[in-house]
Amino acid sequence: TDEDTGGNNAQTVTYALEIEVYDEAGSSWQAETSGNRIATITMPDTSNGTVTIDSIDNLYGRARVKITGTDDGTTEVYDEASSSWQASANIKNYSQSVVLVVNPLNDAPTISDSTVRLAEDQVYQFSLADIKGYSDQHTNDDEADALANITITSLPQTGSLLLGSAVLTTVPQVISVDQLSTLSYQPVADGNGVGYASFKLQVNDQGVGHLGQNPYSQEQTMTIDVLAVNDIPEFSLSGDLVMDSGQALVDAATGMVQVVVDEDFSTTQSVTVTVGHLPTDEDTGGNNAQTVTYALEVEVYDEVSGNWVAETTENQVAQIGQDGAGNLTISSVADRHGQARLTVTATDNGQSNGEDDFQSDSQSVVLVVNPVNDKPQLAASSI
């Protein structure tokens, strides 16, 4: 009661704070500095000794917090000279310590949005390099763990994601970093465009923090650009061809379909060009119209050399015509026979990824004009 801080004999107690941080490398307690601090520890009011503790991002460890209270008490001492009791300073202090333990947490890694590019009608094989901006390095944090898993959280709206040969149809799909090389994307046939498709993903790392925490990064977007590629202007030949069971017969010797007629045939033969598969972005009648031009090359088989040689007026076996759509007409030349190879070539004026990339396709047919033994003719004469 004679030291009651609220009474007539009130004493004042002030408090002081001392902080030490445990050095794991040296296995010793060291005075706190800005370089080893694990939390913000302060005593806002030294009159009551209350300590506040606030976290600092990504810092952990142990700190010893020592609070010392000191009073301003006095003790009466008898003064023989004055024969009286006199007050004499008799300051007392008392300390208590508490250890602050800040457990390490496995911080979530970070990644950024990514874009990959592939050519039309190709398959893109993903790799670790496609996970852009991966980081697990934090301030004063030595964890820096490697990537462990990728989780697909949404599927592309167009085309397919495959793991190996299996098409992914549900999410989430967890893929280990070792499986990433088996993840691929396949666009729809003939599809192309910037931002053609996208999907979302997040990752986690190989670290394990306090209580086994292993958090994932925020979702990021993988965008897929498919670069336009000009397709070959495919076509097929039909018409007056040698047929077998409804199909044009391929000659075993030449590997080509044939038109077979006899010398001096009177009926004009025809070979028709039929346009094959045509992507919508190359439609010759649409907004992205391409122009396809056709050319004809005629070669005649030289029986002496056994080679195909360019047609001339001297070796011509028939009269060959071609219209703008590539269709052929074949008319006889009197008393001519032999074999001619007719090669139709279609060439477009298309582009790939905005640059001219003309493509061609060729088909050949062999014209066989069989010899015919003409009747001998006699001229009238007089004797």
RAHU-V385107 format. One record per pair of residues at least 6 apart in sequence whose C-alpha atoms are under 6 Angstrom apart, sorted by the first residue. I is the first residue (numbers start at 1). J is the second residue. D is the distance in whole Angstrom. If there is no record, write none. Layout:
# RAHU-V385107
i=I j=J d=D
i=I j=J d=D
This chain:
# RAHU-V385107
i=2 j=9 d=6
i=3 j=9 d=6
i=3 j=10 d=6
i=3 j=11 d=6
i=4 j=10 d=5
i=5 j=11 d=5
i=11 j=72 d=6
i=11 j=73 d=6
i=12 j=71 d=6
i=12 j=72 d=6
i=13 j=70 d=5
i=13 j=71 d=4
i=14 j=46 d=6
i=14 j=47 d=5
i=14 j=69 d=6
i=14 j=70 d=5
i=15 j=46 d=5
i=15 j=49 d=5
i=15 j=68 d=5
i=15 j=69 d=4
i=16 j=67 d=6
i=16 j=68 d=5
i=17 j=66 d=6
i=17 j=67 d=5
i=18 j=66 d=5
i=19 j=32 d=6
i=19 j=64 d=6
i=19 j=65 d=5
i=20 j=29 d=6
i=20 j=30 d=5
i=20 j=31 d=4
i=20 j=32 d=5
i=20 j=63 d=6
i=20 j=64 d=5
i=21 j=29 d=5
i=21 j=30 d=5
i=21 j=32 d=6
i=21 j=62 d=6
i=21 j=63 d=4
i=22 j=28 d=6
i=22 j=29 d=4
i=22 j=62 d=6
i=23 j=29 d=6
i=38 j=59 d=5
i=38 j=60 d=5
i=39 j=54 d=6
i=39 j=55 d=5
i=39 j=56 d=5
i=40 j=53 d=6
i=40 j=54 d=5
i=41 j=52 d=6
i=41 j=53 d=5
i=42 j=51 d=6
i=42 j=52 d=5
i=43 j=50 d=6
i=43 j=51 d=5
i=60 j=102 d=5
i=60 j=103 d=6
i=60 j=104 d=5
i=61 j=102 d=5
i=62 j=100 d=6
i=62 j=101 d=5
i=63 j=99 d=6
i=63 j=100 d=5
i=64 j=98 d=6
i=64 j=99 d=4
i=65 j=97 d=5
i=65 j=98 d=5
i=65 j=99 d=6
i=66 j=96 d=6
i=66 j=97 d=4
i=67 j=95 d=6
i=67 j=96 d=5
i=68 j=94 d=5
i=68 j=95 d=4
i=69 j=93 d=5
i=69 j=94 d=5
i=70 j=92 d=6
i=70 j=93 d=4
i=71 j=91 d=6
i=71 j=92 d=6
i=72 j=91 d=5
i=73 j=90 d=5
i=73 j=91 d=5
i=74 j=88 d=5
i=74 j=89 d=4
i=74 j=90 d=5
i=75 j=87 d=6
i=75 j=88 d=5
i=75 j=90 d=6
i=76 j=85 d=6
i=76 j=86 d=5
i=76 j=87 d=4
i=76 j=88 d=6
i=77 j=85 d=5
i=77 j=86 d=5
i=78 j=84 d=6
i=78 j=85 d=4
i=79 j=85 d=6
i=104 j=209 d=6
i=104 j=210 d=6
i=105 j=209 d=4
i=105 j=210 d=5
i=106 j=207 d=6
i=106 j=208 d=6
i=106 j=209 d=4
i=108 j=215 d=5
i=108 j=216 d=5
i=108 j=217 d=5
i=109 j=135 d=6
i=109 j=136 d=5
i=109 j=217 d=5
i=110 j=134 d=6
i=110 j=135 d=5
i=110 j=217 d=5
i=111 j=133 d=5
i=111 j=134 d=4
i=112 j=132 d=6
i=112 j=133 d=5
i=113 j=220 d=5
i=113 j=221 d=5
i=114 j=132 d=6
i=114 j=222 d=5
i=115 j=222 d=6
i=115 j=223 d=5
i=115 j=224 d=6
i=116 j=224 d=5
i=117 j=224 d=6
i=117 j=225 d=5
i=117 j=226 d=6
i=118 j=226 d=5
i=119 j=226 d=5
i=119 j=227 d=5
i=120 j=192 d=6
i=120 j=226 d=6
i=120 j=227 d=6
i=120 j=228 d=5
i=120 j=229 d=6
i=121 j=189 d=6
i=121 j=190 d=6
i=123 j=185 d=6
i=123 j=186 d=5
i=124 j=184 d=5
i=124 j=185 d=5
i=125 j=184 d=4
i=126 j=181 d=6
i=126 j=183 d=6
i=126 j=184 d=6
i=127 j=180 d=6
i=127 j=181 d=5
i=136 j=144 d=5
i=137 j=144 d=5
i=145 j=205 d=6
i=145 j=206 d=6
i=145 j=207 d=6
i=146 j=205 d=6
i=146 j=206 d=6
i=147 j=205 d=4
i=148 j=177 d=6
i=148 j=204 d=6
i=148 j=205 d=5
i=148 j=206 d=5
i=149 j=175 d=6
i=149 j=176 d=4
i=149 j=177 d=5
i=149 j=203 d=6
i=149 j=204 d=6
i=150 j=174 d=6
i=150 j=175 d=5
i=150 j=202 d=6
i=150 j=203 d=5
i=151 j=173 d=5
i=151 j=174 d=4
i=151 j=201 d=5
i=151 j=202 d=5
i=152 j=172 d=5
i=152 j=173 d=5
i=152 j=201 d=4
i=153 j=171 d=6
i=153 j=172 d=5
i=153 j=200 d=5
i=153 j=201 d=5
i=154 j=199 d=5
i=154 j=200 d=5
i=155 j=199 d=5
i=156 j=197 d=6
i=156 j=198 d=5
i=156 j=199 d=5
i=158 j=197 d=6
i=159 j=186 d=6
i=159 j=187 d=4
i=159 j=188 d=5
i=160 j=185 d=6
i=160 j=186 d=5
i=161 j=167 d=6
i=161 j=168 d=6
i=161 j=184 d=6
i=161 j=185 d=5
i=162 j=168 d=6
i=162 j=183 d=6
i=162 j=184 d=5
i=163 j=182 d=6
i=163 j=183 d=5
i=164 j=182 d=5
i=190 j=279 d=6
i=192 j=226 d=5
i=192 j=227 d=6
i=192 j=228 d=5
i=193 j=226 d=5
i=194 j=225 d=5
i=195 j=224 d=6
i=195 j=225 d=5
i=196 j=224 d=6
i=196 j=225 d=5
i=197 j=224 d=5
i=198 j=222 d=5
i=198 j=223 d=4
i=198 j=224 d=6
i=199 j=221 d=6
i=199 j=222 d=5
i=200 j=220 d=6
i=200 j=221 d=5
i=200 j=222 d=6
i=201 j=219 d=5
i=201 j=220 d=6
i=202 j=217 d=5
i=202 j=218 d=6
i=202 j=219 d=5
i=203 j=216 d=5
i=203 j=217 d=5
i=204 j=216 d=4
i=208 j=214 d=6
i=227 j=353 d=6
i=228 j=352 d=5
i=228 j=353 d=5
i=229 j=352 d=4
i=230 j=350 d=6
i=230 j=351 d=6
i=230 j=352 d=5
i=232 j=359 d=5
i=232 j=360 d=6
i=234 j=276 d=5
i=235 j=274 d=5
i=235 j=275 d=4
i=235 j=276 d=4
i=236 j=273 d=6
i=236 j=274 d=5
i=237 j=272 d=6
i=237 j=273 d=5
i=238 j=271 d=6
i=238 j=272 d=5
i=239 j=270 d=6
i=239 j=271 d=5
i=239 j=272 d=5
i=240 j=270 d=6
i=241 j=258 d=6
i=241 j=259 d=5
i=242 j=248 d=6
i=242 j=249 d=6
i=242 j=258 d=6
i=242 j=259 d=6
i=243 j=249 d=5
i=249 j=257 d=6
i=250 j=256 d=5
i=250 j=257 d=4
i=251 j=257 d=6
i=256 j=365 d=6
i=257 j=365 d=5
i=258 j=365 d=5
i=258 j=366 d=5
i=258 j=367 d=6
i=259 j=367 d=5
i=260 j=367 d=6
i=260 j=368 d=5
i=261 j=369 d=5
i=262 j=369 d=5
i=262 j=370 d=5
i=263 j=337 d=6
i=263 j=369 d=6
i=263 j=370 d=6
i=263 j=371 d=5
i=263 j=372 d=6
i=264 j=332 d=5
i=264 j=334 d=6
i=265 j=332 d=6
i=268 j=330 d=6
i=268 j=331 d=5
i=269 j=329 d=6
i=269 j=330 d=5
i=270 j=328 d=6
i=270 j=329 d=5
i=271 j=327 d=6
i=271 j=328 d=5
i=272 j=327 d=5
i=273 j=326 d=6
i=273 j=327 d=5
i=281 j=288 d=6
i=282 j=288 d=6
i=282 j=289 d=6
i=282 j=290 d=6
i=283 j=289 d=5
i=284 j=290 d=5
i=290 j=349 d=6
i=290 j=350 d=6
i=291 j=348 d=6
i=291 j=349 d=6
i=292 j=347 d=5
i=292 j=348 d=4
i=293 j=346 d=6
i=293 j=347 d=5
i=294 j=326 d=5
i=294 j=345 d=6
i=294 j=346 d=5
i=295 j=344 d=6
i=295 j=345 d=5
i=296 j=343 d=6
i=296 j=344 d=5
i=297 j=342 d=6
i=297 j=343 d=5
i=298 j=311 d=6
i=298 j=341 d=6
i=298 j=342 d=5
i=299 j=308 d=6
i=299 j=309 d=5
i=299 j=310 d=5
i=299 j=311 d=5
i=299 j=340 d=5
i=299 j=341 d=5
i=300 j=308 d=5
i=300 j=309 d=5
i=300 j=311 d=6
i=300 j=339 d=6
i=300 j=340 d=4
i=301 j=307 d=6
i=301 j=308 d=4
i=301 j=339 d=6
i=317 j=336 d=5
i=317 j=337 d=5
i=317 j=338 d=6
i=318 j=331 d=6
i=318 j=332 d=5
i=318 j=333 d=5
i=319 j=330 d=6
i=319 j=331 d=5
i=320 j=329 d=6
i=320 j=330 d=5
i=321 j=328 d=6
i=321 j=329 d=5
i=322 j=328 d=5
i=337 j=369 d=5
i=337 j=370 d=6
i=337 j=371 d=5
i=338 j=369 d=5
i=339 j=367 d=6
i=339 j=368 d=5
i=340 j=366 d=6
i=340 j=367 d=5
i=341 j=365 d=6
i=341 j=366 d=5
i=342 j=364 d=5
i=342 j=365 d=5
i=343 j=363 d=6
i=343 j=364 d=4
i=344 j=362 d=6
i=344 j=363 d=5
i=345 j=361 d=6
i=345 j=362 d=4
i=346 j=360 d=5
i=346 j=361 d=5
i=347 j=359 d=6
i=347 j=360 d=4
i=348 j=358 d=6
i=348 j=359 d=6
i=349 j=358 d=5
i=350 j=357 d=6
i=350 j=358 d=5
i=351 j=357 d=5
